């Protein structure tokens, strides 16, 4: 049973990936999910820095630094400092980054609407069991990430 559950997760990830690439081929072929979510986070946060982004994205600071470097090279974000703190580096979206962020937002909304329509067909009791399981599994994975990051 456990292996079957893991196989279903693998199939779920694969189908989501295939569908996402079919629907958003231009968006997904240019940038990774991590890059798109980093852009989204920079667009939402006020004065985002590497520590805030790492925390929000559940990544190491090193991973965020590498992402930011790629996004800077592509002209999607820029660095800045505040007048009263020249040490701390912050990020903001460029006009090009804003356009990509909007494209991602539209794609994300379509994904939510599509899959929420399916979830409406699942009885509430089953949704509660699924939600409980997913919360437990996400906490387990988060703990594993923290262990591996040490």
C-alpha positions as protocol buffer text, in pm:
chain_id: "A"
residue {
  index: 1
  type: UNK
  ca { x: 0 y: 0 z: 0 }
}
residue {
  index: 2
  type: UNK
  ca { x: 279 y: 247 z: 93 }
}
residue {
  index: 3
  type: UNK
  ca { x: 459 y: 198 z: -238 }
}
residue {
  index: 4
  type: UNK
  ca { x: 132 y: 240 z: -424 }
}
residue {
  index: 5
  type: UNK
  ca { x: 76 y: 574 z: -248 }
}
residue {
  index: 6
  type: UNK
  ca { x: 426 y: 687 z: -346 }
}
residue {
  index: 7
  type: UNK
  ca { x: 363 y: 576 z: -705 }
}
residue {
  index: 8
  type: UNK
  ca { x: 43 y: 781 z: -708 }
}
residue {
  index: 9
  type: UNK
  ca { x: 237 y: 1084 z: -581 }
}
residue {
  index: 10
  type: UNK
  ca { x: 490 y: 1035 z: -860 }
}
residue {
  index: 11
  type: UNK
  ca { x: 210 y: 1012 z: -1115 }
}
residue {
  index: 12
  type: UNK
  ca { x: 44 y: 1323 z: -969 }
}
residue {
  index: 13
  type: UNK
  ca { x: 369 y: 1522 z: -997 }
}
residue {
  index: 14
  type: UNK
  ca { x: 421 y: 1399 z: -1352 }
}
residue {
  index: 15
  type: UNK
  ca { x: 68 y: 1483 z: -1464 }
}
residue {
  index: 16
  type: UNK
  ca { x: 82 y: 1827 z: -1300 }
}
residue {
  index: 17
  type: UNK
  ca { x: 415 y: 1892 z: -1472 }
}
residue {
  index: 18
  type: UNK
  ca { x: 289 y: 1777 z: -1814 }
}
residue {
  index: 19
  type: UNK
  ca { x: -32 y: 1980 z: -1785 }
}
residue {
  index: 20
  type: UNK
  ca { x: 156 y: 2285 z: -1663 }
}
residue {
  index: 21
  type: UNK
  ca { x: 398 y: 2263 z: -1956 }
}
residue {
  index: 22
  type: UNK
  ca { x: 112 y: 2223 z: -2205 }
}
residue {
  index: 23
  type: UNK
  ca { x: -82 y: 2519 z: -2068 }
}
residue {
  index: 24
  type: UNK
  ca { x: 211 y: 2749 z: -1987 }
}
residue {
  index: 25
  type: UNK
  ca { x: 474 y: 2628 z: -2232 }
}
residue {
  index: 26
  type: UNK
  ca { x: 637 y: 2968 z: -2278 }
}
residue {
  index: 27
  type: UNK
  ca { x: 648 y: 3046 z: -1908 }
}
residue {
  index: 28
  type: UNK
  ca { x: 775 y: 2708 z: -1790 }
}
residue {
  index: 29
  type: UNK
  ca { x: 1031 y: 2664 z: -2066 }
}
residue {
  index: 30
  type: UNK
  ca { x: 1200 y: 2991 z: -1979 }
}
residue {
  index: 31
  type: UNK
  ca { x: 1208 y: 2971 z: -1600 }
}
residue {
  index: 32
  type: UNK
  ca { x: 1200 y: 2706 z: -1329 }
}
residue {
  index: 33
  type: UNK
  ca { x: 927 y: 2690 z: -1066 }
}
residue {
  index: 34
  type: UNK
  ca { x: 1181 y: 2807 z: -809 }
}
residue {
  index: 35
  type: UNK
  ca { x: 1264 y: 3113 z: -1019 }
}
residue {
  index: 36
  type: UNK
  ca { x: 897 y: 3195 z: -1075 }
}
residue {
  index: 37
  type: UNK
  ca { x: 817 y: 3157 z: -704 }
}
residue {
  index: 38
  type: UNK
  ca { x: 1116 y: 3374 z: -614 }
}
residue {
  index: 39
  type: UNK
  ca { x: 989 y: 3644 z: -850 }
}
residue {
  index: 40
  type: UNK
  ca { x: 643 y: 3611 z: -696 }
}
residue {
  index: 41
  type: UNK
  ca { x: 787 y: 3647 z: -344 }
}
residue {
  index: 42
  type: UNK
  ca { x: 994 y: 3952 z: -439 }
}
residue {
  index: 43
  type: UNK
  ca { x: 681 y: 4108 z: -587 }
}
residue {
  index: 44
  type: UNK
  ca { x: 481 y: 4049 z: -268 }
}
residue {
  index: 45
  type: UNK
  ca { x: 733 y: 4140 z: 3 }
}
residue {
  index: 46
  type: UNK
  ca { x: 826 y: 4490 z: 108 }
}
residue {
  index: 47
  type: UNK
  ca { x: 1205 y: 4523 z: 93 }
}
residue {
  index: 48
  type: UNK
  ca { x: 1277 y: 4151 z: 45 }
}
residue {
  index: 49
  type: UNK
  ca { x: 1625 y: 4031 z: 132 }
}
residue {
  index: 50
  type: UNK
  ca { x: 1791 y: 3691 z: 101 }
}
residue {
  index: 51
  type: UNK
  ca { x: 1697 y: 3579 z: 453 }
}
residue {
  index: 52
  type: UNK
  ca { x: 1328 y: 3663 z: 404 }
}
residue {
  index: 53
  type: UNK
  ca { x: 1319 y: 3491 z: 65 }
}
residue {
  index: 54
  type: UNK
  ca { x: 1493 y: 3180 z: 198 }
}
residue {
  index: 55
  type: UNK
  ca { x: 1242 y: 3155 z: 480 }
}
residue {
  index: 56
  type: UNK
  ca { x: 937 y: 3215 z: 261 }
}
residue {
  index: 57
  type: UNK
  ca { x: 1053 y: 2976 z: -13 }
}
residue {
  index: 58
  type: UNK
  ca { x: 1184 y: 2711 z: 231 }
}
residue {
  index: 59
  type: UNK
  ca { x: 1528 y: 2726 z: 71 }
}
residue {
  index: 60
  type: UNK
  ca { x: 1879 y: 2781 z: 196 }
}
residue {
  index: 61
  type: UNK
  ca { x: 2023 y: 3131 z: 167 }
}
residue {
  index: 62
  type: UNK
  ca { x: 2278 y: 2991 z: -77 }
}
residue {
  index: 63
  type: UNK
  ca { x: 2002 y: 2860 z: -303 }
}
residue {
  index: 64
  type: UNK
  ca { x: 1830 y: 3200 z: -295 }
}
residue {
  index: 65
  type: UNK
  ca { x: 2160 y: 3371 z: -377 }
}
residue {
  index: 66
  type: UNK
  ca { x: 2202 y: 3148 z: -684 }
}
residue {
  index: 67
  type: UNK
  ca { x: 1843 y: 3213 z: -792 }
}
residue {
  index: 68
  type: UNK
  ca { x: 1885 y: 3587 z: -745 }
}
residue {
  index: 69
  type: UNK
  ca { x: 2205 y: 3583 z: -950 }
}
residue {
  index: 70
  type: UNK
  ca { x: 2022 y: 3421 z: -1245 }
}
residue {
  index: 71
  type: UNK
  ca { x: 1728 y: 3662 z: -1212 }
}
residue {
  index: 72
  type: UNK
  ca { x: 1967 y: 3959 z: -1197 }
}
residue {
  index: 73
  type: UNK
  ca { x: 2148 y: 3836 z: -1511 }
}
residue {
  index: 74
  type: UNK
  ca { x: 1815 y: 3805 z: -1694 }
}
residue {
  index: 75
  type: UNK
  ca { x: 1716 y: 4158 z: -1593 }
}
residue {
  index: 76
  type: UNK
  ca { x: 1412 y: 4042 z: -1394 }
}
residue {
  index: 77
  type: UNK
  ca { x: 1521 y: 4184 z: -1059 }
}
residue {
  index: 78
  type: UNK
  ca { x: 1762 y: 4445 z: -932 }
}
residue {
  index: 79
  type: UNK
  ca { x: 1950 y: 4494 z: -607 }
}
residue {
  index: 80
  type: UNK
  ca { x: 1920 y: 4799 z: -387 }
}
residue {
  index: 81
  type: UNK
  ca { x: 2012 y: 4922 z: -41 }
}
residue {
  index: 82
  type: UNK
  ca { x: 1821 y: 5148 z: 193 }
}
residue {
  index: 83
  type: UNK
  ca { x: 1972 y: 5489 z: 269 }
}
residue {
  index: 84
  type: UNK
  ca { x: 1998 y: 5413 z: 641 }
}
residue {
  index: 85
  type: UNK
  ca { x: 2149 y: 5064 z: 595 }
}
residue {
  index: 86
  type: UNK
  ca { x: 2408 y: 5026 z: 321 }
}
residue {
  index: 87
  type: UNK
  ca { x: 2503 y: 4672 z: 429 }
}
residue {
  index: 88
  type: UNK
  ca { x: 2173 y: 4492 z: 373 }
}
residue {
  index: 89
  type: UNK
  ca { x: 2096 y: 4402 z: 10 }
}
residue {
  index: 90
  type: UNK
  ca { x: 1733 y: 4400 z: -101 }
}
residue {
  index: 91
  type: UNK
  ca { x: 1567 y: 4299 z: -426 }
}
residue {
  index: 92
  type: UNK
  ca { x: 1287 y: 4442 z: -637 }
}
residue {
  index: 93
  type: UNK
  ca { x: 1131 y: 4349 z: -967 }
}
residue {
  index: 94
  type: UNK
  ca { x: 1226 y: 4532 z: -1284 }
}
residue {
  index: 95
  type: UNK
  ca { x: 959 y: 4614 z: -1544 }
}
residue {
  index: 96
  type: UNK
  ca { x: 1051 y: 4286 z: -1718 }
}
residue {
  index: 97
  type: UNK
  ca { x: 1016 y: 4104 z: -1385 }
}
residue {
  index: 98
  type: UNK
  ca { x: 675 y: 4263 z: -1326 }
}
residue {
  index: 99
  type: UNK
  ca { x: 552 y: 4132 z: -1663 }
}
residue {
  index: 100
  type: UNK
  ca { x: 673 y: 3780 z: -1584 }
}
residue {
  index: 101
  type: UNK
  ca { x: 517 y: 3799 z: -1237 }
}
residue {
  index: 102
  type: UNK
  ca { x: 180 y: 3891 z: -1392 }
}
residue {
  index: 103
  type: UNK
  ca { x: 208 y: 3600 z: -1640 }
}
residue {
  index: 104
  type: UNK
  ca { x: 280 y: 3365 z: -1350 }
}
residue {
  index: 105
  type: UNK
  ca { x: -11 y: 3507 z: -1149 }
}
residue {
  index: 106
  type: UNK
  ca { x: -253 y: 3446 z: -1438 }
}
residue {
  index: 107
  type: UNK
  ca { x: -123 y: 3090 z: -1485 }
}
residue {
  index: 108
  type: UNK
  ca { x: -149 y: 3023 z: -1111 }
}
residue {
  index: 109
  type: UNK
  ca { x: -509 y: 3150 z: -1100 }
}
residue {
  index: 110
  type: UNK
  ca { x: -604 y: 2924 z: -1393 }
}
residue {
  index: 111
  type: UNK
  ca { x: -444 y: 2625 z: -1215 }
}
residue {
  index: 112
  type: UNK
  ca { x: -633 y: 2700 z: -892 }
}
residue {
  index: 113
  type: UNK
  ca { x: -966 y: 2741 z: -1071 }
}
residue {
  index: 114
  type: UNK
  ca { x: -917 y: 2419 z: -1268 }
}
residue {
  index: 115
  type: UNK
  ca { x: -825 y: 2204 z: -969 }
}
residue {
  index: 116
  type: UNK
  ca { x: -1071 y: 2361 z: -724 }
}
residue {
  index: 117
  type: UNK
  ca { x: -1345 y: 2264 z: -970 }
}
residue {
  index: 118
  type: UNK
  ca { x: -1233 y: 1902 z: -930 }
}
residue {
  index: 119
  type: UNK
  ca { x: -1208 y: 1927 z: -551 }
}
residue {
  index: 120
  type: UNK
  ca { x: -1571 y: 2039 z: -533 }
}
residue {
  index: 121
  type: UNK
  ca { x: -1661 y: 1690 z: -658 }
}
residue {
  index: 122
  type: UNK
  ca { x: -1484 y: 1525 z: -362 }
}
residue {
  index: 123
  type: UNK
  ca { x: -1701 y: 1477 z: -50 }
}
residue {
  index: 124
  type: UNK
  ca { x: -1610 y: 1700 z: 246 }
}
residue {
  index: 125
  type: UNK
  ca { x: -1521 y: 1403 z: 469 }
}
residue {
  index: 126
  type: UNK
  ca { x: -1270 y: 1281 z: 210 }
}
residue {
  index: 127
  type: UNK
  ca { x: -1130 y: 1632 z: 174 }
}
residue {
  index: 128
  type: UNK
  ca { x: -1075 y: 1646 z: 551 }
}
residue {
  index: 129
  type: UNK
  ca { x: -882 y: 1317 z: 544 }
}
residue {
  index: 130
  type: UNK
  ca { x: -677 y: 1432 z: 245 }
}
residue {
  index: 131
  type: UNK
  ca { x: -600 y: 1766 z: 410 }
}
residue {
  index: 132
  type: UNK
  ca { x: -496 y: 1601 z: 735 }
}
residue {
  index: 133
  type: UNK
  ca { x: -267 y: 1361 z: 549 }
}
residue {
  index: 134
  type: UNK
  ca { x: -110 y: 1635 z: 337 }
}
residue {
  index: 135
  type: UNK
  ca { x: -44 y: 1853 z: 642 }
}
residue {
  index: 136
  type: UNK
  ca { x: 128 y: 1562 z: 817 }
}
residue {
  index: 137
  type: UNK
  ca { x: 328 y: 1471 z: 508 }
}
residue {
  index: 138
  type: UNK
  ca { x: 434 y: 1833 z: 450 }
}
residue {
  index: 139
  type: UNK
  ca { x: 549 y: 1861 z: 812 }
}
residue {
  index: 140
  type: UNK
  ca { x: 745 y: 1537 z: 772 }
}
residue {
  index: 141
  type: UNK
  ca { x: 912 y: 1669 z: 454 }
}
residue {
  index: 142
  type: UNK
  ca { x: 986 y: 2004 z: 619 }
}
residue {
  index: 143
  type: UNK
  ca { x: 1158 y: 1822 z: 907 }
}
residue {
  index: 144
  type: UNK
  ca { x: 1361 y: 1617 z: 657 }
}
residue {
  index: 145
  type: UNK
  ca { x: 1467 y: 1934 z: 475 }
}
residue {
  index: 146
  type: UNK
  ca { x: 1583 y: 2085 z: 805 }
}
residue {
  index: 147
  type: UNK
  ca { x: 1776 y: 1767 z: 891 }
}
residue {
  index: 148
  type: UNK
  ca { x: 1947 y: 1763 z: 552 }
}
residue {
  index: 149
  type: UNK
  ca { x: 2031 y: 2134 z: 576 }
}
residue {
  index: 150
  type: UNK
  ca { x: 2237 y: 2089 z: 892 }
}
